[in-house]
Amino acid sequence: MKELKAYLKLELESEKIAKTIYHALLPEITSPPSEERGIATIKLGNNIVEVLITAKDLSALRALVNTYLYWIAGILKSINTTYRVREKK
């Protein structure tokens, strides 16, 4: 069976936010718990983060995409919370 791929492209407000997301995801991509069902690669360019996910089957692809989207949402939530706390000071 052919490998399946998903491509996530995030255009962010700033290069700083893009770098934060990139560096937060990098450990998961460079040292995944298992490469048996799929892998991911990541690229950073100015304010854009690109994630390419390759999986052996549809259920693995869906799981990996959901995982990366969940992590990205959590990172963005943390950034927004930190920003709001700094504004109040």
N, CA, C and O atoms as a DFTB+ gen file, in Angstrom:
356 C
 N C O
     1  1       0.833      -1.186       0.000
     2  2       0.000       0.000       0.000
     3  2       0.879       1.250       0.000
     4  3       1.930       1.279       0.640
     5  1       0.446       2.268      -0.713
     6  2       1.172       3.523      -0.812
     7  2       1.074       4.322       0.489
     8  3       0.049       4.305       1.171
     9  1       2.161       5.020       0.816
    10  2       2.138       5.869       2.007
    11  2       1.212       7.056       1.769
    12  3       1.053       7.523       0.641
    13  1       0.608       7.531       2.845
    14  2      -0.287       8.685       2.793
    15  2       0.418       9.876       3.413
    16  3       1.227       9.727       4.329
    17  1       0.100      11.070       2.900
    18  2       0.757      12.276       3.401
    19  2      -0.262      13.361       3.708
    20  3      -1.311      13.462       3.071
    21  1       0.079      14.166       4.698
    22  2      -0.696      15.351       5.036
    23  2       0.288      16.509       5.192
    24  3       1.398      16.337       5.695
    25  1      -0.137      17.672       4.756
    26  2       0.715      18.855       4.782
    27  2       0.012      19.943       5.576
    28  3      -1.112      20.328       5.257
    29  1       0.678      20.436       6.611
    30  2       0.151      21.530       7.416
    31  2       1.021      22.760       7.183
    32  3       2.238      22.709       7.362
    33  1       0.403      23.848       6.790
    34  2       1.136      25.096       6.595
    35  2       0.518      26.154       7.495
    36  3      -0.660      26.489       7.366
    37  1       1.326      26.671       8.405
    38  2       0.862      27.676       9.358
    39  2       1.484      29.022       9.015
    40  3       2.700      29.192       9.113
    41  1       0.660      29.970       8.618
    42  2       1.127      31.343       8.422
    43  2       0.770      32.109       9.684
    44  3      -0.404      32.304       9.998
    45  1       1.787      32.537      10.398
    46  2       1.583      33.131      11.715
    47  2       1.808      34.638      11.697
    48  3       2.340      35.195      10.737
    49  1       1.394      35.276      12.773
    50  2       1.481      36.732      12.882
    51  2       2.909      37.255      12.811
    52  3       3.170      38.327      12.267
    53  1       3.826      36.475      13.373
    54  2       5.201      36.956      13.435
    55  2       6.186      35.803      13.315
    56  3       5.843      34.634      13.494
    57  1       7.408      36.171      13.010
    58  2       8.494      35.195      12.948
    59  2       8.779      34.620      14.337
    60  3       9.153      33.455      14.466
    61  1       8.602      35.437      15.365
    62  2       8.845      34.988      16.738
    63  2       7.886      33.861      17.125
    64  3       8.305      32.877      17.734
    65  1       6.622      33.994      16.783
    66  2       5.644      32.942      17.083
    67  2       5.968      31.691      16.273
    68  3       5.877      30.578      16.792
    69  1       6.343      31.863      15.012
    70  2       6.706      30.722      14.163
    71  2       7.891      29.970      14.760
    72  3       7.887      28.741      14.813
    73  1       8.908      30.711      15.209
    74  2      10.075      30.061      15.818
    75  2       9.706      29.322      17.096
    76  3      10.237      28.244      17.365
    77  1       8.803      29.891      17.882
    78  2       8.369      29.246      19.118
    79  2       7.687      27.915      18.820
    80  3       7.977      26.907      19.464
    81  1       6.792      27.912      17.853
    82  2       6.100      26.674      17.477
    83  2       7.095      25.665      16.917
    84  3       7.070      24.490      17.281
    85  1       7.962      26.125      16.039
    86  2       8.968      25.247      15.432
    87  2       9.813      24.558      16.503
    88  3       9.981      23.339      16.477
    89  1      10.340      25.336      17.437
    90  2      11.222      24.775      18.466
    91  2      10.462      23.908      19.478
    92  3      11.041      22.996      20.069
    93  1       9.185      24.188      19.676
    94  2       8.390      23.353      20.578
    95  2       8.083      21.990      19.944
    96  3       8.035      20.981      20.647
    97  1       7.877      21.953      18.629
    98  2       7.576      20.695      17.940
    99  2       8.820      19.892      17.579
   100  3       8.743      18.674      17.416
   101  1       9.947      20.548      17.453
   102  2      11.167      19.895      16.979
   103  2      11.560      18.639      17.766
   104  3      11.913      17.638      17.143
   105  1      11.518      18.643      19.103
   106  2      11.887      17.415      19.824
   107  2      10.983      16.220      19.486
   108  3      11.447      15.081      19.431
   109  1       9.711      16.485      19.264
   110  2       8.781      15.404      18.917
   111  2       9.086      14.845      17.533
   112  3       8.913      13.651      17.285
   113  1       9.536      15.701      16.648
   114  2       9.815      15.279      15.278
   115  2      11.174      14.592      15.174
   116  3      11.313      13.599      14.458
   117  1      12.172      15.110      15.879
   118  2      13.514      14.524      15.781
   119  2      13.662      13.240      16.590
   120  3      14.502      12.401      16.263
   121  1      12.866      13.075      17.634
   122  2      12.938      11.863      18.467
   123  2      11.535      11.324      18.754
   124  3      11.093      11.331      19.904
   125  1      10.837      10.860      17.725
   126  2       9.473      10.354      17.967
   127  2       9.500       9.062      18.776
   128  3      10.482       8.322      18.728
   129  1       8.422       8.784      19.523
   130  2       8.395       7.557      20.308
   131  2       8.462       6.305      19.415
   132  3       9.005       5.276      19.818
   133  1       7.907       6.406      18.206
   134  2       7.933       5.275      17.283
   135  2       7.755       5.787      15.857
   136  3       6.923       6.656      15.597
   137  1       8.543       5.242      14.945
   138  2       8.407       5.595      13.532
   139  2       7.703       4.485      12.765
   140  3       7.646       4.497      11.536
   141  1       7.178       3.541      13.505
   142  2       6.568       2.367      12.897
   143  2       5.369       2.705      12.004
   144  3       5.210       2.129      10.928
   145  1       4.530       3.639      12.457
   146  2       3.313       3.942      11.699
   147  2       3.401       5.231      10.891
   148  3       2.618       5.437       9.964
   149  1       4.350       6.101      11.238
   150  2       4.462       7.344      10.496
   151  2       5.554       8.245      11.026
   152  3       6.067       8.056      12.129
   153  1       5.898       9.231      10.211
   154  2       6.928      10.213      10.588
   155  2       6.466      11.606      10.180
   156  3       5.525      11.766       9.403
   157  1       7.150      12.604      10.719
   158  2       6.863      13.989      10.371
   159  2       8.174      14.730      10.159
   160  3       9.193      14.413      10.773
   161  1       8.127      15.721       9.280
   162  2       9.250      16.637       9.093
   163  2       8.707      18.048       9.275
   164  3       7.508      18.289       9.133
   165  1       9.601      18.972       9.588
   166  2       9.175      20.340       9.848
   167  2      10.144      21.309       9.189
   168  3      11.346      21.050       9.123
   169  1       9.608      22.439       8.697
   170  2      10.419      23.503       8.101
   171  2       9.969      24.839       8.676
   172  3       8.797      25.032       9.002
   173  1      10.916      25.746       8.791
   174  2      10.641      27.092       9.274
   175  2      11.116      28.095       8.242
   176  3      12.245      28.004       7.759
   177  1      10.270      29.045       7.900
   178  2      10.645      30.113       6.985
   179  2       9.935      31.395       7.358
   180  3       8.721      31.508       7.193
   181  1      10.680      32.355       7.858
   182  2      10.104      33.627       8.320
   183  2       8.939      33.364       9.271
   184  3       9.149      32.841      10.366
   185  1       7.715      33.716       8.874
   186  2       6.558      33.538       9.764
   187  2       5.735      32.289       9.400
   188  3       4.558      32.196       9.749
   189  1       6.358      31.334       8.700
   190  2       5.654      30.138       8.245
   191  2       6.308      28.873       8.810
   192  3       7.526      28.705       8.763
   193  1       5.465      27.998       9.339
   194  2       5.897      26.676       9.784
   195  2       5.166      25.661       8.913
   196  3       3.947      25.726       8.750
   197  1       5.933      24.721       8.356
   198  2       5.352      23.673       7.515
   199  2       5.659      22.315       8.133
   200  3       6.801      22.023       8.487
   201  1       4.635      21.501       8.255
   202  2       4.789      20.155       8.806
   203  2       4.287      19.168       7.753
   204  3       3.156      19.273       7.279
   205  1       5.132      18.220       7.397
   206  2       4.749      17.160       6.467
   207  2       4.685      15.856       7.245
   208  3       5.670      15.426       7.846
   209  1       3.520      15.237       7.226
   210  2       3.303      13.993       7.958
   211  2       3.121      12.872       6.941
   212  3       2.317      12.986       6.016
   213  1       3.870      11.798       7.118
   214  2       3.782      10.627       6.245
   215  2       3.415       9.430       7.112
   216  3       4.041       9.187       8.144
   217  1       2.384       8.674       6.681
   218  2       1.931       7.534       7.469
   219  2       1.674       6.328       6.575
   220  3       1.487       6.453       5.365
   221  1       1.669       5.176       7.195
   222  2       1.497       3.922       6.464
   223  2       0.039       3.612       6.144
   224  3      -0.246       2.876       5.200
   225  1      -0.893       4.173       6.933
   226  2      -2.313       3.931       6.671
   227  2      -3.135       5.140       7.120
   228  3      -2.629       6.040       7.790
   229  1      -4.403       5.141       6.740
   230  2      -5.263       6.286       7.003
   231  2      -5.475       6.538       8.494
   232  3      -5.486       7.691       8.925
   233  1      -5.639       5.500       9.272
   234  2      -5.859       5.713      10.707
   235  2      -4.618       6.295      11.380
   236  3      -4.738       7.123      12.284
   237  1      -3.433       5.875      10.952
   238  2      -2.197       6.433      11.500
   239  2      -2.044       7.895      11.088
   240  3      -1.632       8.731      11.893
   241  1      -2.375       8.198       9.844
   242  2      -2.290       9.584       9.369
   243  2      -3.235      10.473      10.161
   244  3      -2.857      11.562      10.594
   245  1      -4.456      10.010      10.347
   246  2      -5.445      10.776      11.100
   247  2      -4.959      11.017      12.529
   248  3      -5.077      12.127      13.047
   249  1      -4.421       9.992      13.155
   250  2      -3.926      10.121      14.526
   251  2      -2.775      11.120      14.609
   252  3      -2.737      11.949      15.518
   253  1      -1.843      11.045      13.671
   254  2      -0.705      11.971      13.682
   255  2      -1.136      13.410      13.406
   256  3      -0.668      14.337      14.067
   257  1      -2.017      13.597      12.440
   258  2      -2.508      14.952      12.144
   259  2      -3.207      15.526      13.373
   260  3      -2.949      16.666      13.758
   261  1      -4.090      14.744      13.990
   262  2      -4.783      15.216      15.192
   263  2      -3.808      15.551      16.309
   264  3      -3.989      16.542      17.016
   265  1      -2.782      14.735      16.473
   266  2      -1.781      14.976      17.510
   267  2      -1.051      16.285      17.271
   268  3      -0.923      17.098      18.186
   269  1      -0.568      16.500      16.050
   270  2       0.158      17.737      15.762
   271  2      -0.739      18.964      15.871
   272  3      -0.298      20.000      16.367
   273  1      -1.979      18.871      15.422
   274  2      -2.908      19.989      15.558
   275  2      -3.188      20.292      17.026
   276  3      -3.297      21.455      17.415
   277  1      -3.303      19.248      17.836
   278  2      -3.522      19.415      19.273
   279  2      -2.330      20.122      19.912
   280  3      -2.502      21.058      20.693
   281  1      -1.123      19.673      19.576
   282  2       0.080      20.316      20.121
   283  2       0.169      21.773      19.681
   284  3       0.466      22.648      20.495
   285  1      -0.085      22.040      18.410
   286  2      -0.013      23.411      17.898
   287  2      -1.032      24.296      18.610
   288  3      -0.717      25.422      18.994
   289  1      -2.250      23.792      18.785
   290  2      -3.274      24.562      19.497
   291  2      -2.831      24.856      20.933
   292  3      -3.041      25.961      21.434
   293  1      -2.228      23.882      21.585
   294  2      -1.734      24.086      22.947
   295  2      -0.610      25.105      23.017
   296  3      -0.562      25.917      23.941
   297  1       0.285      25.067      22.055
   298  2       1.386      26.033      22.009
   299  2       0.829      27.441      21.809
   300  3       1.244      28.377      22.494
   301  1      -0.112      27.594      20.873
   302  2      -0.706      28.905      20.612
   303  2      -1.479      29.416      21.825
   304  3      -1.448      30.611      22.121
   305  1      -2.165      28.527      22.522
   306  2      -2.884      28.917      23.732
   307  2      -1.904      29.412      24.796
   308  3      -2.165      30.412      25.465
   309  1      -0.791      28.721      24.951
   310  2       0.239      29.134      25.911
   311  2       0.819      30.495      25.548
   312  3       1.025      31.343      26.417
   313  1       1.081      30.698      24.261
   314  2       1.611      31.992      23.812
   315  2       0.617      33.103      24.119
   316  3       0.999      34.157      24.629
   317  1      -0.663      32.873      23.810
   318  2      -1.688      33.893      24.064
   319  2      -1.841      34.190      25.546
   320  3      -2.008      35.346      25.932
   321  1      -1.786      33.160      26.378
   322  2      -1.891      33.353      27.822
   323  2      -0.703      34.153      28.338
   324  3      -0.877      35.079      29.131
   325  1       0.490      33.808      27.900
   326  2       1.699      34.528      28.307
   327  2       1.626      35.985      27.878
   328  3       1.997      36.878      28.639
   329  1       1.153      36.225      26.669
   330  2       1.041      37.588      26.145
   331  2       0.058      38.406      26.997
   332  3       0.333      39.557      27.336
   333  1      -1.085      37.801      27.339
   334  2      -2.096      38.518      28.144
   335  2      -1.562      38.826      29.542
   336  3      -1.828      39.901      30.079
   337  1      -0.814      37.899      30.135
   338  2      -0.244      38.123      31.463
   339  2       0.756      39.270      31.418
   340  3       0.787      40.110      32.317
   341  1       1.574      39.304      30.369
   342  2       2.564      40.384      30.242
   343  2       1.888      41.735      30.035
   344  3       2.384      42.748      30.528
   345  1       0.760      41.774      29.311
   346  2       0.044      43.028      29.074
   347  2      -0.508      43.605      30.377
   348  3      -0.587      44.825      30.524
   349  1      -0.889      42.752      31.316
   350  2      -1.495      43.201      32.571
   351  2      -0.472      43.808      33.514
   352  3      -0.837      44.556      34.421
   353  1       0.805      43.499      33.316
   354  2       1.840      44.015      34.234
   355  2       2.141      45.454      33.968
   356  3       2.984      46.044      34.644
